[in-house]
Amino acid sequence: MQKPLKKPAPPKRSPGRAAARWTLVVLIGLGSALIIDLARQALTAEKVQWASLTSQDVQSSHIAVVSETHSPTAQGENAPRPRLIRFTADWCPPCLSMKSQVFSRDDVAEAIHARFDAFSVDLTRPDADEQLMSDQFRVVYLPTFVVIDDQGHEIARLDDPADAEGFLHWLEQGWDQWARHTAEAHPPAYPMGSPPAHANSIN
């Protein structure tokens, strides 16, 4: 009578190989999560280049000219651009939402940089000068956006959060208001585009 064949014993798993396998799985998972997080950050990173307003830019009655950047406007090649000032803080959820949902868009960044000098005032932990600017521009809610001329006169204001389309619409309105304000402040010598008949006469 034949004895039944014994089943071969399963191979013993090496603890070292099992640990290495799990380590590899964990590393792959962490690497994938890191790649996804970096991609998400790249998609939501701010595209707008904001300059900071410091104590040297604060004067008793207005913000000084803080940028030498100029662009063609209705007043000529060397006319100053309007200033766009953002008041924001890290503890402000709508501010963070606009950073990731509005200022991460190329069309918003292009619309700002094409026409405005952009500045940001961080009120997360305001110092004396930042608090002075906040008071000067009557900042009650965050975020607040203000368009001013090169003498610090307020032209337009937005003190509510907005989506990208709403912000672009407000930005266009701010540009139109600044253009009208500039034209009124500096009217042409001859409104009709040509001097009056007596201008070239000889007395």
Backbone hydrogen bonds, N-H to C=O, Kabsch-Sander energy under -0.5 kcal/mol:
donor,donor_aa,acceptor,acceptor_aa,energy
18,A,14,S,-2.2
19,A,15,P,-2.2
20,A,16,G,-2.1
21,R,17,R,-2.2
22,W,18,A,-2.3
23,T,19,A,-2.3
24,L,20,A,-2.2
25,V,21,R,-2.1
26,V,22,W,-2.6
27,L,23,T,-2.5
28,I,24,L,-2.3
29,G,25,V,-2.3
30,L,26,V,-2.7
31,G,27,L,-2.6
32,S,28,I,-2.3
33,A,29,G,-2.3
34,L,30,L,-2.4
35,I,31,G,-2.3
36,I,32,S,-2.4
37,D,33,A,-2.4
38,L,34,L,-2.6
39,A,35,I,-2.3
40,R,36,I,-2.3
41,Q,37,D,-2.5
42,A,38,L,-2.3
43,L,39,A,-1.8
44,T,40,R,-1.5
45,A,41,Q,-1.0
47,K,103,F,-4.0
48,V,103,F,-1.1
50,W,48,V,-0.9
51,A,118,A,-2.3
53,L,120,S,-0.9
54,T,52,S,-0.5
57,D,54,T,-1.6
58,V,55,S,-1.0
59,Q,57,D,-0.6
59,Q,62,H,-1.0
64,A,57,D,-1.7
66,V,64,A,-0.6
71,S,79,A,-0.9
73,T,76,G,-1.3
76,G,73,T,-1.7
79,A,76,G,-1.2
81,R,69,T,-0.6
83,R,148,I,-2.9
84,L,117,D,-2.8
85,I,83,R,-0.6
85,I,146,V,-3.0
86,R,119,F,-2.5
87,F,144,T,-2.9
88,T,86,R,-0.5
88,T,121,V,-2.3
92,C,89,A,-1.3
96,L,92,C,-2.0
97,S,93,P,-2.4
98,M,94,P,-2.3
99,K,95,C,-2.0
100,S,96,L,-1.8
101,Q,97,S,-2.6
102,V,98,M,-2.1
103,F,98,M,-2.6
105,R,102,V,-1.6
109,A,105,R,-2.1
110,E,106,D,-2.8
111,A,107,D,-2.0
112,I,108,V,-2.0
113,H,109,A,-2.7
114,A,110,E,-1.9
115,R,111,A,-0.6
115,R,112,I,-0.9
116,F,112,I,-3.1
117,D,82,P,-2.2
118,A,116,F,-0.6
119,F,84,L,-3.0
120,S,51,A,-2.8
121,V,86,R,-3.5
122,D,120,S,-0.6
123,L,88,T,-3.6
123,L,121,V,-0.7
131,Q,127,D,-2.5
132,L,128,A,-2.0
133,M,129,D,-2.3
134,S,130,E,-2.2
135,D,131,Q,-2.4
136,Q,132,L,-2.8
137,F,133,M,-2.3
138,R,135,D,-1.3
139,V,134,S,-2.8
140,V,138,R,-0.7
144,T,87,F,-1.5
145,F,158,L,-3.1
146,V,85,I,-2.3
147,V,156,A,-2.6
148,I,83,R,-2.3
148,I,146,V,-0.5
149,D,153,H,-1.7
152,G,149,D,-1.7
155,I,147,V,-3.7
156,A,147,V,-1.4
158,L,145,F,-2.7
167,F,163,D,-2.6
168,L,164,A,-2.5
169,H,165,E,-2.1
170,W,166,G,-2.3
171,L,167,F,-2.7
172,E,168,L,-2.1
173,Q,169,H,-2.0
174,G,170,W,-2.6
175,W,171,L,-2.1
176,D,172,E,-2.2
177,Q,173,Q,-2.5
178,W,174,G,-2.2
179,A,175,W,-2.5
180,R,176,D,-2.2
181,H,177,Q,-2.5
182,T,178,W,-2.8
183,A,179,A,-2.2
184,E,180,R,-2.2
185,A,181,H,-2.1
186,H,182,T,-1.8
193,G,190,Y,-2.7
199,A,196,P,-1.8
200,N,197,A,-0.6
201,S,198,H,-1.1
203,N,201,S,-0.6
